[in-house]
Amino acid sequence: MKDRLEQLKAKSDVAGDDVEVPVENQAFMDDFFAQIEEIRSSIDKIDESVAQAKKLYSTILSAPTSEQKTQDDLEAVTNDIKKAAGTARNKLKSIEKQLETNTEERSSADTRIRKSQHAILAKKFVEVMTKYNEAQTDFRDKSKGRIARQLEITGKTTTDEELEEMLEGGNAAVFTAGIMESGISKQALNEIEARHKDIVRLESSIKELHDMFVDIAMLVENQGGMIDKIESNMDQSVGFVERAVADTKKAAKFQQEARRVIEWPSIFPFVFLSFFLVLFLLSLPFIVSLYFFLLCVLFLSRILCLSLPLSFHLPPFRSR
């Protein structure tokens, strides 16, 4: 979906002979667009942080035990996502309440602009948070798989349900107590404990973001028809513009071709007229023929100067 904020701002800043917007309403729309820009900025920050989180997840999974710096970096990125998501969510909810209480001007152009911008950004927020949730889920599944493989190496087989129960306990000591007696190596035990801590931290982050994600996701689901209509209208607008440009080019081409056809035949009547005049003058005495010839030249030159295109204009005839 393409960015419509600048176009909508331009429409709201119309001046001169165009539609005039009351000062109070203009100030209100300026404040609204400022909120929209803040929401958009928060969503962009989330998207960038999600990309960083994915890289850190890969780094953690590729090492037997993750370094403390990597864990600190991941925690910082996670906090950035929480902060930006909270800001975007609160502002989206604030605009939603304003739209619900604004019952007097629901059909106004300003209200339609606000609704469409709110719906588009709410959908974008859900999309980027869904991307983050998918990255978290993938990291959790791979971490759990690493734990299962380490347990298999020690000869301790566990079902997926049993492993989930062990992970949900949240206590690393309790989690590893049942497998220490099996003679597992210290390195394997450290990896299991590290993966367990990663999953516990991840679960905490998922729970914190769950409520705000579901809240906005339900809003987007309710606005599904409206969002589809907005996207359809935008696609139609792009199609109309493209067709208009194509039609304009065709019209210009047809005009040029028609001009070529019209310009040259316009000279032919004068050619035929000149031919018959020459025949007529040849039948007259020389002095009379010369007199009529000069008059015809003067007359035809004046007509040709007016009828020919600029590229074919003859210099005006000046009598002495």
C-alpha positions in Angstrom: 0.0 0.0 0.0 1.4 3.3 -1.0 2.1 6.5 1.6 -0.9 8.9 1.4 0.0 11.2 4.3 1.7 14.0 2.2 -1.2 14.0 -0.3 -3.8 14.3 2.4 -1.8 17.1 4.0 -1.7 18.9 0.7 -5.5 18.6 0.4 -6.0 20.1 3.8 -3.7 23.0 3.1 -5.6 24.3 0.1 -5.7 28.1 -0.3 -6.7 30.8 -2.8 -9.7 30.0 -5.0 -9.9 26.4 -3.8 -12.1 25.2 -0.9 -11.4 27.2 2.3 -11.0 25.4 5.6 -12.0 27.1 8.8 -9.0 28.1 11.0 -10.2 26.0 14.0 -10.7 22.9 11.8 -7.3 23.5 10.1 -5.5 23.6 13.4 -7.3 20.4 14.5 -6.2 18.6 11.3 -2.6 19.8 11.8 -2.6 18.3 15.2 -4.1 15.1 13.9 -1.5 14.8 11.2 1.2 15.3 13.8 -0.2 12.4 15.8 -0.3 10.3 12.6 3.3 11.0 11.9 4.3 10.0 15.5 2.4 6.7 15.1 4.1 6.1 11.8 7.5 6.8 13.3 6.8 4.4 16.2 5.8 1.7 13.7 8.9 2.2 11.7 11.1 1.9 14.8 9.4 -1.4 15.7 10.1 -2.7 12.2 13.8 -1.8 12.5 14.0 -3.3 16.0 12.4 -6.5 14.8 15.1 -6.9 12.1 17.7 -6.4 14.8 16.0 -8.9 17.1 16.0 -11.5 14.3 19.8 -11.1 13.9 20.3 -11.5 17.7 18.1 -14.6 17.8 20.3 -16.2 15.0 23.5 -15.2 17.0 22.1 -16.9 20.2 21.0 -20.0 18.4 24.4 -20.4 16.6 26.4 -20.5 19.8 26.4 -23.2 22.6 25.9 -20.5 25.2 25.0 -16.9 24.4 27.3 -14.2 25.6 26.2 -11.6 28.1 26.6 -8.8 25.7 24.3 -10.5 23.2 21.7 -11.0 25.9 22.0 -7.3 26.9 21.6 -6.2 23.3 18.5 -8.4 22.9 17.0 -7.0 26.1 17.6 -3.4 24.9 16.0 -4.1 21.5 13.1 -5.8 23.2 12.6 -2.8 25.5 12.7 -0.5 22.4 9.9 -2.6 20.8 7.8 -2.5 23.9 8.2 1.3 24.2 7.4 2.0 20.6 4.5 -0.5 20.5 3.0 1.1 23.7 3.3 4.6 22.1 1.7 3.5 18.8 -1.1 1.6 20.6 -2.0 4.4 23.0 -2.2 7.0 20.2 -4.3 4.6 18.0 -6.7 4.1 20.9 -6.9 7.8 21.5 -7.8 8.5 17.9 -10.3 5.7 18.0 -12.1 7.3 21.0 -12.2 10.7 19.2 -13.8 9.1 16.2 -16.4 7.3 18.3 -17.4 10.5 20.1 -17.4 12.6 17.0 -21.1 11.9 16.0 -21.9 15.3 14.5 -19.5 15.3 11.6 -19.2 11.6 10.7 -19.9 12.4 7.0 -17.4 15.3 6.7 -14.3 15.1 4.6 -12.0 15.6 7.6 -13.6 12.7 9.4 -13.2 10.4 6.4 -9.6 11.3 6.2 -9.0 10.6 9.9 -10.8 7.3 9.7 -8.9 6.1 6.7 -5.5 7.1 8.1 -6.4 5.5 11.5 -7.5 2.3 9.8 -4.4 2.1 7.6 -1.9 2.6 10.5 -3.8 0.2 12.7 -3.4 -2.5 10.1 0.3 -1.6 9.6 0.8 -1.8 13.4 -0.7 -5.3 13.5 1.4 -6.4 10.5 4.7 -5.4 12.1 3.7 -6.9 15.5 2.7 -10.1 13.8 6.1 -10.2 12.2 7.7 -9.8 15.6 5.5 -12.5 17.2 6.5 -14.9 14.4 10.2 -14.2 15.0 9.7 -14.8 18.7 7.8 -18.1 18.1 10.4 -19.3 15.7 13.2 -18.5 18.2 11.2 -20.3 21.0 10.7 -23.4 18.9 14.3 -23.6 17.9 15.5 -23.1 21.5 13.1 -25.9 22.6 14.5 -28.1 19.9 18.0 -27.6 21.1 17.0 -28.6 24.7 15.2 -31.7 23.4 18.4 -32.7 21.4 20.6 -32.2 24.5 18.2 -34.4 26.6 18.3 -37.1 23.9 22.1 -37.1 24.1 21.9 -37.9 27.8 19.5 -40.7 27.1 16.5 -38.8 28.7 13.6 -38.9 26.2 10.8 -36.5 26.7 7.6 -35.9 24.9 6.7 -32.4 23.6 4.0 -32.1 26.4 6.5 -33.0 29.1 9.0 -30.6 27.8 6.4 -27.8 27.7 5.6 -28.6 31.4 9.2 -28.3 32.3 9.6 -25.0 30.5 6.5 -23.5 32.0 8.0 -24.2 35.5 10.2 -21.1 35.1 12.8 -22.3 37.6 16.1 -23.3 36.0 17.2 -25.3 39.1 14.0 -27.3 39.2 14.2 -27.8 35.4 17.7 -29.3 35.5 17.4 -31.2 38.8 15.7 -34.1 37.1 18.5 -34.6 34.5 21.6 -33.9 36.7 21.6 -37.5 37.9 21.9 -38.9 34.4 25.6 -38.0 34.2 25.1 -35.1 31.7 28.2 -33.1 30.9 28.6 -29.6 32.3 28.7 -28.1 28.8 25.4 -29.8 27.9 23.9 -28.8 31.2 24.9 -25.1 30.7 23.4 -25.1 27.2 20.1 -26.5 28.5 20.0 -23.9 31.3 20.9 -21.1 28.8 18.1 -22.1 26.4 15.7 -22.4 29.3 16.5 -18.8 30.4 16.1 -17.6 26.9 12.6 -19.2 26.7 11.6 -17.8 30.1 12.6 -14.2 29.0 10.8 -14.7 25.7 7.6 -15.8 27.4 7.6 -12.8 29.6 8.0 -10.5 26.6 5.3 -12.2 24.7 2.9 -11.9 27.6 3.6 -8.1 27.9 2.9 -7.4 24.3 0.0 -9.8 24.0 -2.7 -7.5 25.3 -1.9 -4.5 23.2 -1.5 -6.7 20.1 -4.8 -8.4 20.5 -6.5 -5.0 21.3 -5.5 -3.4 18.0 -5.8 -6.7 16.1 -9.5 -6.9 17.0 -9.9 -3.2 15.9 -8.4 -4.0 12.5 -10.6 -7.1 12.1 -13.7 -4.9 12.7 -12.4 -2.4 10.2 -11.6 -5.0 7.6 -14.2 -4.0 5.2 -13.2 -0.3 5.5 -9.5 -1.0 4.9 -10.3 -3.2 1.9 -12.4 -0.4 0.5 -9.6 2.2 1.0 -7.0 0.0 -0.7 -9.5 -0.7 -3.6 -10.1 3.1 -4.0 -6.4 3.8 -4.0 -5.8 1.1 -6.6 -8.6 2.5 -8.7 -7.2 6.0 -8.5 -3.8 4.8 -9.7 -5.5 3.0 -12.6 -7.5 6.1 -13.5 -4.3 8.2 -13.5 -2.5 5.7 -15.7 -5.4 5.5 -18.2 -5.7 9.3 -18.3 -2.0 9.6 -19.1 -2.3 7.0 -21.8 -5.4 8.7 -23.3 -3.7 12.1 -23.3 -0.7 10.7 -25.2 -3.0 9.1 -27.7 -4.9 12.3 -28.2 -1.7 14.3 -28.7 -0.6 11.7 -31.3 -3.9 11.8 -33.2 -3.8 15.6 -33.2 -0.4 15.6 -34.7 -1.4 13.1 -37.4 -4.6 15.0 -38.2 -2.6 18.3 -38.5 -0.3 16.8 -41.0 -3.3 15.5 -43.1 -5.1 18.9 -42.9 -2.1 21.3 -43.5 -0.9 20.0 -46.9 -4.3 19.6 -48.7 -5.1 23.2 -47.8 -2.5 24.3 -50.3 -3.9 22.3 -53.2 -6.9 24.6 -54.1 -4.5 27.5 -54.6 -2.3 25.4 -56.8 -5.2 24.5 -59.1 -6.5 28.1 -59.1 -3.0 29.3 -60.1 -2.8 26.8 -62.9 -6.1 28.0 -64.4 -5.2 31.6 -64.0 -2.0 31.0 -65.9 -3.9 29.5 -68.8 -6.3 32.4 -68.8 -3.5 35.0 -68.8 -1.7 33.3 -71.7 -4.8 33.9 -73.8 -4.7 37.7 -73.2 -2.4 40.3 -74.7 1.0 40.7 -73.0 0.4 44.0 -71.2 -3.0 43.0 -69.9 -1.7 39.6 -68.9 1.2 41.2 -66.9 -1.2 43.4 -65.1 -3.5 40.6 -64.1 -0.6 38.4 -63.2 0.7 41.0 -60.7 -2.7 41.3 -59.1 -3.0 37.5 -58.8 0.4 37.3 -57.2 -0.5 39.9 -54.6 -3.9 38.3 -53.9 -2.5 34.8 -53.5 0.4 35.8 -51.4 -1.9 37.5 -48.9 -4.2 34.4 -48.7 -1.3 32.0 -48.3 0.3 34.0 -45.5 -3.0 33.7 -43.6 -3.8 30.1 -44.3 -0.5 28.3 -44.0 1.0 27.0 -40.6 3.7 29.1 -39.0 6.4 26.9 -40.5 5.1 27.6 -44.0 4.3 31.4 -43.7 5.5 33.6 -46.5 6.8 37.1 -45.9 4.0 39.7 -46.2 3.8 41.4 -49.6 4.6 45.1 -49.5 3.7 47.3 -52.4 6.0 50.2 -53.2 
